[in-house]
Amino acid sequence: MKITRRDQALRDLDPLDTSHFAGKAGSHPLLPAAAPLPPTSAAVVRFEAGVRNHWHAHAGGQLMVVIEGEGWVQARRAGPQRIQVGDVVVTEANEDHWHGAGRGGPFAHVVVNIGETRWLEESPPPDSAEAASLLHGRSGSPG
């Protein structure tokens, strides 16, 4: 899983071909091109305060752009990470993960799902002992 913070995405830009723009433009790559592209969907997803989804994975990966509030994201065997407006999260193909709202308010993100979604078991709250044990590999959960 890779999280790109807003300031990094706006600072680390590759110049774009000036023959296609009326002025200076730059790009920060987030997802590499894939051919052929598997079934892909895009949506705005909004969770109420404290809501999170279950562990899941996308056959071709996922791209999330936070547009409201603060939330959490966690890849299996990694610690939960806070994300906020402007952050971009990219998960690898078939990478088990979950995401959701913090307790302080709603959380919304634009999501691009690549390939089929495989739903797994319920995820632990980000501040729970279970989340800590997952980080240290002491869970019997499938990986």
HUDA-V241233 format. One record per residue. N is the residue number from 0. RES is the residue in one letter. SS is DSSP state (H for helix, E for strand, - for the rest). PHI is phi in whole degrees, -180 to 180 (* if undefined). NEAR is the number of other C-alpha atoms within 10 Angstrom. Layout:
# HUDA-V241233
<<N & RES & SS & PHI & NEAR> <N & RES & SS & PHI & NEAR>>
This chain:
# HUDA-V241233
<<0 & M & - & * & 18> <1 & K & E & -127 & 12> <2 & I & E & -109 & 17> <3 & T & E & -107 & 17> <4 & R & - & -75 & 16> <5 & R & H & -52 & 15> <6 & D & H & -63 & 10> <7 & Q & H & -68 & 11> <8 & A & H & -63 & 16> <9 & L & H & -85 & 13> <10 & R & H & -96 & 11> <11 & D & - & -91 & 12> <12 & L & - & -109 & 13> <13 & D & E & -91 & 11> <14 & P & E & -61 & 11> <15 & L & - & -99 & 13> <16 & D & - & -57 & 11> <17 & T & H & -65 & 11> <18 & S & H & -73 & 7> <19 & H & H & -109 & 9> <20 & F & - & -135 & 9> <21 & A & - & -93 & 7> <22 & G & - & 135 & 9> <23 & K & - & -77 & 10> <24 & A & - & -143 & 13> <25 & G & E & -140 & 14> <26 & S & E & -139 & 13> <27 & H & - & -115 & 14> <28 & P & - & -60 & 11> <29 & L & - & -117 & 14> <30 & L & - & -129 & 12> <31 & P & - & -72 & 6> <32 & A & - & -67 & 8> <33 & A & - & -130 & 8> <34 & A & - & -135 & 6> <35 & P & - & -75 & 6> <36 & L & - & -78 & 10> <37 & P & - & -70 & 13> <38 & P & - & -51 & 11> <39 & T & E & -132 & 13> <40 & S & E & -135 & 12> <41 & A & E & -136 & 13> <42 & A & E & -160 & 11> <43 & V & E & -98 & 13> <44 & V & E & -118 & 14> <45 & R & E & -128 & 18> <46 & F & E & -108 & 20> <47 & E & - & -72 & 15> <48 & A & - & -51 & 17> <49 & G & - & 81 & 17> <50 & V & - & -83 & 17> <51 & R & E & -139 & 22> <52 & N & - & -92 & 17> <53 & H & - & -78 & 16> <54 & W & - & -54 & 20> <55 & H & E & -161 & 20> <56 & A & E & -147 & 25> <57 & H & E & -115 & 20> <58 & A & - & -54 & 17> <59 & G & - & -111 & 20> <60 & G & - & 100 & 22> <61 & Q & E & -149 & 25> <62 & L & E & -122 & 21> <63 & M & E & -126 & 23> <64 & V & E & -121 & 23> <65 & V & E & -73 & 23> <66 & I & E & -119 & 18> <67 & E & E & -153 & 18> <68 & G & - & 72 & 20> <69 & E & E & -124 & 22> <70 & G & E & -145 & 29> <71 & W & E & -130 & 19> <72 & V & E & -142 & 20> <73 & Q & E & -148 & 21> <74 & A & E & -94 & 22> <75 & R & - & -58 & 21> <76 & R & - & 69 & 18> <77 & A & - & -131 & 16> <78 & G & - & -79 & 17> <79 & P & - & -64 & 23> <80 & Q & E & -126 & 13> <81 & R & E & -75 & 16> <82 & I & E & -131 & 24> <83 & Q & E & -143 & 20> <84 & V & - & -49 & 17> <85 & G & - & 96 & 19> <86 & D & - & -73 & 20> <87 & V & E & -121 & 22> <88 & V & E & -115 & 19> <89 & V & E & -121 & 18> <90 & T & E & -101 & 21> <91 & E & - & -75 & 18> <92 & A & - & -57 & 15> <93 & N & - & 61 & 17> <94 & E & - & -84 & 19> <95 & D & - & -66 & 23> <96 & H & E & -161 & 24> <97 & W & E & -144 & 21> <98 & H & E & -153 & 25> <99 & G & E & -178 & 29> <100 & A & E & -81 & 26> <101 & G & - & -75 & 22> <102 & R & - & -78 & 13> <103 & G & - & -83 & 12> <104 & G & - & 165 & 15> <105 & P & - & -66 & 18> <106 & F & E & -140 & 28> <107 & A & E & -132 & 22> <108 & H & E & -149 & 25> <109 & V & E & -87 & 17> <110 & V & E & -125 & 19> <111 & V & E & -120 & 17> <112 & N & E & -101 & 22> <113 & I & E & -113 & 20> <114 & G & - & 83 & 19> <115 & E & - & -70 & 16> <116 & T & E & -96 & 15> <117 & R & E & -109 & 12> <118 & W & E & -87 & 14> <119 & L & - & -124 & 16> <120 & E & - & -73 & 11> <121 & E & - & -62 & 12> <122 & S & - & -90 & 19> <123 & P & - & -81 & 18> <124 & P & - & -58 & 16> <125 & P & - & -63 & 22> <126 & D & - & -104 & 10> <127 & S & - & -89 & 9> <128 & A & H & -64 & 11> <129 & E & H & -64 & 15> <130 & A & H & -62 & 22> <131 & A & H & -64 & 18> <132 & S & H & -68 & 14> <133 & L & H & -63 & 19> <134 & L & H & -61 & 17> <135 & H & - & -96 & 12> <136 & G & - & 71 & 14> <137 & R & - & -100 & 12> <138 & S & - & -108 & 14> <139 & G & - & -88 & 8> <140 & S & - & -66 & 10> <141 & P & - & -66 & 8> <142 & G & - & -122 & 9>>
